[in-house]
């Protein structure tokens, strides 16, 4: 299930997905998906991920 599709189809009210990462920068797939789906960004936040 795609978060943005579910938002557009009104199956969910809010969703969280990655817009960028530290190594690769902007996630192009996310930007393209935002352009294709009607949704509103209400907040952005950073999550620190530590891999061992």
Buried (B, 14 or more C-beta within 10 A) or exposed (E): EEBBBBBBEEEEEEBEEEEEEEEEEEBEEBEEBBEEBEBEEEEEEEEEEEEE
